[in-house]
Every structure is written in structure tokens, then in C-alpha cells.
Amino acid sequence: MSDVALLGAQVRYGLLGFVRNARAMVFTVVMPVVLLVLFNSIFTGTTTFHGNEVPMANYFTPGIIAYAVMLSGYSSLLVSVVTARERGIIKRFRGTPMPAWVYLAAIVGQTIVVIAATVAVLVAIGVAFYQLRLTGPTVVGVVGYTVIGTATMCAIGLALTAVATTADSASAIGPFSTVTLAFVSGVFIPVATMPAWLVDIGTVFPLAHLATGLQSAFLESNTTGLTGRDLAVLAAWFVGAAVVALRTFRWEPQGR
């Protein structure tokens, strides 16, 4: 069997395991949907985005999509890889005829499929119930940001496996940092209501640029939302995290 066929088989098995794992389904797929409904039910009226008044529902929906990308691509990936490493699963795979890289690539591939499905569900809910417009440029922007956002978050997740030496530490670092960044990045709170210094902190991190890009794609007429600044920050984080991951990733358990 070729490496590509092995990769496809591993992605399939990973997705089957994911679907049968109720905890993983709830925290990566169901939670963003619940948050979307809650935020759009609690917060009504309008907010300001790039100087224009926009409906709260149209603001929060793209933000929750960005949060879902980070939740699956970074937090869940970090926890799953560290847990597999500390249980010796990754190390055992290196002793099989299957190339070791196939296992990691399959985890990333599984994450990509889950993110694509989650984004599709959230967009469908936004269009069906919250008057979210979906035009040609919007589709291009959503696809573009989803692709680069997924790549960036996966790279960061793999890079931080060097810091998270146990499954417990990964389970703390991933969700805590994801929720914290969601607040300072204008995902859970409109940027227009946040103090300037907190907004400045948020813009250092990739989630703020992913959320802003998706919001621009949905909220601004006849534009993809793809801006040089947002793409440059996301790309910089991807390159930096990828370099760190390549240099620091370990196959053997690291916990003491």
C-alpha cells in the first residue's frame, strides 16, 4: 500500500474514532453551535465594525467560526497529540512499517475535515437563521481564511507539544488559552466595546486577525475580506510555529 493510501486509511480511522468519541464531538463541533445560538440570542441590536453599524448576529457568527477553527485546529489537536505521545502510541507507530509522518499527517488531516464540516454547519445556521449573506466574494474569503487559519492553528498546536509534557498540561493549556484569546480578540466581546490597550494585545495573536478577516468577508459588501495585514500575521505565525514544531517535536513520552 502506498503512503498516500495509508494516509487516507489513517484519516478514515481517525474520523471514525472521533465520531464515536462523545467528548470530542461535544467540545469541537457541538460547543461552537451552542455558543453561536447563545450569543445571538443574548446579544441583540447592533455594534460598530470598521465604522459601520452591523447586526450583532452578523458580527458574532463569523467570530464563532474563527473560534471553532482555533478550538479544533489548535486546542483539540494539541491535546490529542500530547495524549497519544504520553501513552506511547506515537512511539509504537514508529516501530511499524508505516512511515511515522503518516500518523501525524493523518491527525492533521482529520482535524481539517472536522473544521471544514464545523464551518459549513455554522455558516448554514448563520444564513438560515441570522440573515448572514453569502455572496461569491464572501465564499472566497471564508474558504481562504479557513484554509490559512487551519494551517496556522495546527502548526501552533504541534509547536506547543514541546511545552505540554503531559496530557493534563495540554488539557489545561489548550482550552485556557483558546478561551482567553477569544475574549481579547473580539470574538466573545465586540471590539467596539473593548479598551484600546486590550484590542492592541489581541492583535498580536492570530485569532484576532482570523476573526476580523471572516467578519470583513461577511459584513463588508463585495469584498472577500482578504487583507494583506491579516494574511501576513497569520502567515508569520504559521511559519514561526512550523519551524518550532519541526525542531522540537518529540516522538517519545516527555512526562516524568
N, C-alpha and C positions, 0 to 999 in steps of 0.2 A: 504494500500500500504506500502511495506517495505521501510526502509530508503534507501536501495540501489536503488530501483525503483524510489523513489523521487529524489535521486541524479541524476540518468540518465535523468529524465524528466527535471530537472532544467538545466543540461548541454545542453540538446537539445534546450530548450527555449533561453538560453543564446547565443548559436551559431546562432539561427535564428535572434535574435536581433542584433548580431554582423554583420552578413551578410547584414542586412538591414541598418546598420549604415555606411554611405559612409565615414564619417570622420575616424572612427575606421579602416575600410578596407584600406584606403589610407595610414594612418600613421603606421600601423603594418604589412601589407602584401605588398602593392604596393611600399612603400618607399624603403625597402631593395632591391627589384628587380631593381628599378630605380638607386639606388646607385651602385649596382653591375655592371650594364651596363655602368654607367658614369665613375666609377673608372677604369674599364677595357678598356674603350675607350680612356680616357685621359692619363693614365699611361701605357706606353708600355716599352718593353725591359725587363731587369732582375733586380733582387735585391738579396741581400745576406740573407740566412736563415740558421742558425746553420753552418756557414762556407761554404755553397754551393750556387752556383748561381742558382736561380729559376726564372721562368717567373713571371712577375708582376701579370698577370691574375690568376695564380695559388696561389699566395700569398694573393691577395685581396679577392678572393672568400670565402675561409674559414673564413677570418676576418669578412666579411659582414654577414656570417652565425652566428658567435658569437654575432655580434651587433644585429641581428634580435632576437636572444634568449633573450638578455637583454632588448631590446625595448618592447617586448611583456610581458616577464615574470616579469620584474621589473617596467618599466615606465608606461605601459598601465594598469597593474594590480593595481599599486598604485593609479593612477588617478581614475579608475573605482570604487575601494573600497571606497576611501575617498568621492567621489561624491555621491555614494549610501548612505554612512553613514550620510553625512551632509544633505541629502534630507529626512532623516528619514526612508529610505527604509529598511535598516538592522534592525532598531529598531522595525518596524512594523512586520517584519518577525518573530521576537522573540515572538510576540503575537499570532502567528498562531500555529496550531497543529504540523507543520513541525519543526523538530529539527533545532535550529539556525545554528548548524555547517554545515548542508546540504547546506545552502545558500553560505557560504564561500567556502566550498569544491567544489561546482558547478562552482564558478568563477575560481578557480584554475584549475578545470577540463577543462573548456572552454579554458583557456589560454594554457594548454598542447596541446589540439587539434589544436589550431591556430599555435602554434610554430612548431608542427610536420608537418603540411601542408606547412608552410613557408619554413622550412628547406628542405623539399622534393622538392619544386619548385626551390629553389636556387641551390641545388645540381644538379638537372636535367639541369638547364641552364648552370651551370659550365661544366658539362660533354658534353653537346651538342654543346656548342659554344666556350668554352675556354680550351679545351683539358685537363680537370680535370680527373685524373684517379680514377677509383672506383674499388678497389680490396676487397677481403674478409676482411683483416685486417683493411682497411680503413672504411668499413661499421661498423665494431665493434667499432672502435674509434669514429666515428661520432655519432652512437647511444648512446654510453657510455657518451660522453661529452654532448650530447643534454639532456640526462636524468638528470645528476647531475647538469648541468648548469641551466636547467629549475627549478629544485628544489631549487637551491641556489638563483636564481633571484626572484622567487616567495616569498621565505622566507624574503629576504631583502625588497621587496615591501611591504609585510604585516607589517614588523617591523617598517618601516618608516611612516606608517599611524598614529603612535603616534606623530610624528613630524609635519606632514602636517595636520593642523587642519581645513583647508578649501579646497574646490575644486580648488580654484585659486592657493593656495600654492602648492598643489600636482601637478597641471599642470605646475608649474614653476620648482619645484624640480626634477621631473622625467625626462623630456626631457633635461634639462640643464645638469644634472649630467651624463646622458647617452652619450650625445654628447662629453662632456669634457673627460670622460673616454675613449671614442673611439679614441680620439687623443693621449692620453698619454699611451694607451695600445697597440699601434702598429696596430690598425685596419684601421684608415684612413691614417696613415703615416708609411712606413716601419720602423721597429725597427732599421735597419742598418743605417738609416739616422738621427736618433734621438740622442740627447746628452745623455750621460750615466746617469746623475742625473735624467732626465725625465723618462728614462726607469726604474730606480730604484723606482721612485714614482709609476709608473704604475703597477709594480709587486706586490705592496701591495694589490691591488684590484683584485677581481675575474675575471673581463673581460679579463685582460691580460693573465691569465692562461687558460681561456676558448679558447681564440683566438689562443694562442700558441699550445695548445693541438690539436685543429682542424687542424691548419696548419701543424703540425707534421704528423698527420694521412694522409693528402693528399700529402705532399711534400717528406716525407721520405719513402723509399722503404721497403716493407714487415714489416711494423710496424703499430700498432694501434694508436700510439701517446699517449697512456695512461701511464703517468709517475706518480711516487709517489709524486713528488713535486706539480705538477699541481692539482692532485686529492686531496692532503692534504689541499692545500689552499682553494680550492672550498668547501671541506667538512667542514673546520673550519668556513668559512663564513656562510655556511648553518646552522651549529649547533648554532653559536652565534646569527644569525638573528632569528632562530626559537625560541630560548629561550626568546629573547626580544619580539618577536611577541606574544608569549603565555602569557607573563607577562604584556604587555602594551596595547594590543588591546582593543579598546572600541567599544561598540555597539551603544552608544548614540552619537548624534551630538556633536562635540567639539568646533566648531567655535563660536565666540562671535559677 
